[in-house]
């Protein structure tokens, strides 16, 4: 478990944030990152055991880099409500998230630059 409660001064989450933390299962108390205005490429990339992450605090994020949550093989649900106005680079967006069953609010995203085919694999499980 990783706790980010005391990171209030962080305004940018750099590229490769927790990249390859293959034994990481849960991220909680991430409220300290609520002032982040951007998320770089490879956010939580290849965290293959991650099964839970609360993204609701990211309401200030304006841009998100490519490979967002790619390789999170055990992640079953992603809620994108906090990212309504964020600009996404969809290259490898949720790529290789083989357990993913549901994405909340994907249709509410307003500033999508491009979508690459990986989302199509969810089929009817999209919200």
C-alpha positions as CSV (number, residue, x, y, z in Angstrom):
1,X,0.0,0.0,0.0
2,X,1.3,3.4,-0.9
3,X,0.1,6.6,0.9
4,X,0.4,10.0,-0.6
5,X,-1.5,12.0,2.1
6,X,1.4,14.5,2.7
7,X,2.1,15.5,-0.9
8,X,-0.1,18.7,-1.1
9,X,2.6,20.8,-2.9
10,X,2.9,18.5,-5.8
11,X,1.5,20.1,-9.0
12,X,2.9,17.8,-11.6
13,X,3.1,14.0,-11.5
14,X,6.2,13.3,-13.6
15,X,6.7,10.7,-16.3
16,X,7.0,7.1,-15.2
17,X,5.2,7.6,-11.8
18,X,5.6,4.3,-10.0
19,X,6.6,2.6,-13.2
20,X,7.0,-1.1,-13.0
21,X,6.0,-1.5,-9.4
22,X,4.8,-5.0,-10.1
23,X,4.1,-6.0,-6.4
24,X,2.0,-2.9,-5.7
25,X,-1.6,-3.9,-5.0
26,X,-3.4,-0.9,-3.7
27,X,-3.0,2.9,-3.7
28,X,-4.9,4.7,-1.0
29,X,-4.9,8.1,0.7
30,X,-3.9,9.8,-2.5
31,X,-5.7,13.0,-1.4
32,X,-2.3,14.7,-1.1
33,X,-2.0,14.7,-4.9
34,X,-5.2,16.7,-5.4
35,X,-3.3,19.8,-6.6
36,X,-1.7,17.9,-9.5
37,X,-2.4,19.8,-12.7
38,X,-0.8,17.2,-15.0
39,X,0.1,13.5,-15.2
40,X,3.0,12.5,-17.3
41,X,3.4,9.4,-19.5
42,X,3.4,5.9,-18.1
43,X,1.4,6.7,-15.0
44,X,1.4,3.5,-13.0
45,X,2.6,1.7,-16.1
46,X,3.1,-2.1,-15.6
47,X,1.9,-2.2,-12.0
48,X,0.7,-5.7,-12.9
49,X,-0.7,-6.6,-9.4
50,X,-2.5,-3.3,-8.9
51,X,-6.2,-4.1,-8.3
52,X,-7.4,-0.8,-6.8
53,X,-6.7,2.9,-7.3
54,X,-8.9,5.8,-6.3
55,X,-8.5,8.6,-9.0
56,X,-11.3,10.8,-7.7
57,X,-8.9,13.5,-6.3
58,X,-7.6,14.4,-9.7
59,X,-10.2,17.0,-10.5
60,X,-7.4,19.7,-11.1
61,X,-5.6,17.6,-13.8
62,X,-5.6,19.3,-17.2
63,X,-3.5,16.8,-19.1
64,X,-2.6,13.1,-19.0
65,X,0.2,11.5,-21.0
66,X,0.2,8.3,-22.9
67,X,0.3,4.8,-21.5
68,X,-2.1,5.8,-18.6
69,X,-2.5,2.7,-16.4
70,X,-1.1,0.4,-19.1
71,X,-0.2,-3.0,-18.0
72,X,-2.3,-3.0,-14.8
73,X,-3.4,-6.6,-15.4
74,X,-5.5,-7.0,-12.3
75,X,-7.4,-3.7,-12.4
76,X,-11.1,-4.4,-12.9
77,X,-12.7,-0.9,-12.7
78,X,-11.6,2.6,-13.6
79,X,-13.6,5.7,-12.7
80,X,-12.7,8.7,-14.9
81,X,-15.2,11.2,-13.5
82,X,-12.4,13.4,-12.1
83,X,-10.9,13.8,-15.6
84,X,-13.9,15.3,-17.3
85,X,-11.9,18.3,-18.7
86,X,-8.5,16.7,-18.9
87,X,-6.8,16.3,-22.3
88,X,-5.8,12.7,-22.7
89,X,-3.2,11.2,-25.0
90,X,-4.8,7.8,-25.6
91,X,-1.8,5.9,-27.0
92,X,-1.7,2.7,-24.9
93,X,-4.5,4.0,-22.7
94,X,-5.3,1.1,-20.3
95,X,-3.4,-1.2,-22.7
96,X,-2.9,-4.8,-21.5
97,X,-5.4,-4.3,-18.6
98,X,-6.7,-7.8,-19.2
99,X,-9.0,-7.9,-16.1
100,X,-10.7,-4.6,-16.8
101,X,-14.4,-5.0,-16.9
102,X,-15.7,-1.5,-16.5
103,X,-14.7,2.1,-17.2
104,X,-16.9,4.8,-15.7
105,X,-17.5,8.1,-17.5
106,X,-15.5,7.4,-20.6
107,X,-18.2,9.1,-22.7
108,X,-18.1,12.2,-20.5
109,X,-14.5,13.0,-21.4
110,X,-14.5,16.3,-23.3
111,X,-10.9,16.8,-24.5
112,X,-9.7,13.6,-26.0
113,X,-6.9,14.1,-28.5
114,X,-7.1,10.7,-30.1
115,X,-8.2,7.2,-29.3
116,X,-6.1,4.2,-30.2
117,X,-8.0,0.9,-30.5
118,X,-7.2,-0.6,-27.0
119,X,-10.5,0.6,-25.5
120,X,-12.6,-1.3,-28.1
121,X,-11.7,-4.6,-26.4
122,X,-14.0,-3.8,-23.4
123,X,-17.0,-4.1,-25.7
124,X,-20.3,-4.0,-23.8
125,X,-18.7,-3.4,-20.4
126,X,-18.1,0.3,-21.0
127,X,-20.3,2.8,-19.2
